[in-house]
Amino acid sequence: MTQDERRAIEADCERLIKDYVNLNDAQDWFAVAALYTEDARMGRPSQPGTFVEGRKAILDAFLARPPRAQRHVISNVVVDVDDADHARAFSVIVLYQGDPAEPGELPTMSANSPLIGWYRDRLVRTEHGWRFAERAGGLDFKP
């Protein structure tokens, strides 16, 4: 694999991670779930070690979530390329959240914001581009 090919994979995987955060904040759960493979596993940072398995179950988990105001900030993204079709990534996440506000109003931040944590991802290239095979998270500080 050439350096250019490796850099292209790194950029594509970092884009996937950033797309995930933006779609999550937009609460576009169908688009978020589409970023996972059919047999993917997802572990929320607030529930480390507990996984939701399969794209359909991941979508259902997001659809069951009560509405909230939220903004994720993702940083320190490092992608390690295993081969042309597999990569791993680590990133730091900061989540600001609160109750939804009336139109035209700003939400009030909840008492447990911000939450600071991380994700470790297993990424695979599919016919639809790079997708999450596993997304596992954890928190660095108590809320």
N, C-alpha and C positions, 0 to 999 in steps of 0.2 A: 504494500500500500504506500502510495506517495504521500509526502507531507501535505500537498494540496488536497488529496482525497481525505486525509485525516482531518484537516482543518474544515473541510466542507461538512463532514459528519458532525464534528463538534458544533459548528454553527447551526446545522439543522436540528440537533438535539437541544441546544440552548434555546432555539426558537420555539420548539415544542413546549419546553418548560415555561417560557414566557407567555405563550398562547394560553396554556392551562390557567395561569394566574389571571389573565385578563378575562377569559371566558367564565371563570369561577366568580370573579367580582361582578360580572354582568348577569350572573345566575342563569346562564344559558346551559342548563344541565344536560341537554341532549348533545350539544357540541362538546362539553367537557367529557362526557362518557365516550364519545366517538374517538377521543384521543387515547383510549385504552384498547388493547387487543381483546378479542372475545373472551379469552381465558385469564385475563389480568387479575392481579390482586392489588387492593388499595388499603393502606393503613393510615388513618388520620393521625396527625401529630398529637391530638388530644387523647388518642386511644392507642398508644404504641403497642405493637404486638398483636393487636386485634385486626383481622383482615376481612374485608368484603371481597368475595371472589366471583369473578365473571362480570363482563360489561353490563349485562342486564341488571344484576344485583347492585352494581356501582351506581347505575342510573337511578334505580329505585331508592337507594340510600340518599342520593342528592335530592330527589323529588320529595322525600319524606321530611327533609330538613325544614324547620319553621323559617319563615322569611326573617332576614336580618340585614341591617346595613353592614357592609364589610368592604375592606380594602386590604389586599395583600401586597406586600413588597417583597420581592425576591432578589437575592444577591449572592455573591460568592459562588456563582455557578462554575463548577469544574466538571467537564465531561472527559471520561477516559474511554477511548475507543478500543474495544476488544478485537473486532474484525469488521469487515465491510457491512455486516448485518446486526451487530450487537455492540452495545455501549453501556456504560454505567455513569451515573451522575450524582453529584452531591450539591445541595444548595441550601442557603439559609433563608428562612421565611419569617416575616413579621406580619402579624394579622391585627388590624384594628377593626373592632366590631361594636355594634350597638343596635338598638331597636330601630326598626324602619321609621322614617319621618313622613310627615304629610308632604304632599307635593309643594315644592318651593322652599321647604324647610331643610335645615341640616340636622342629621341625626345626632343624638347625644351618645358619646362613647360610653361603652359599658365599663363597669368597675374593674373587670379583668383584662382590659386592653392596655397596652398591646400584649399579644402572646408572641413569644420569640422561640423559634424552633428550627427544624431542619427536615429535609427530605433526602432519602437515598433512593435512586431510581435504577431500574433495569429497563433498558430501552432496546427495541428491536425495529429493524426496517421491515415494513410490510409493503404490499402493493399500493397502499394509500399513503406511504411515507412513514416516518418514524412514529412509533407509538410506545406507550408505557406498557411493559409486561408486568412490572411491579413498581408501585409507588408506596414507600414506607416512610412514615414521619415520626417525629418525636419533639418534645418540648425541652428547652434548655433551662427554663425558669418556671417555678410554680406560678400559677395565675394569682 
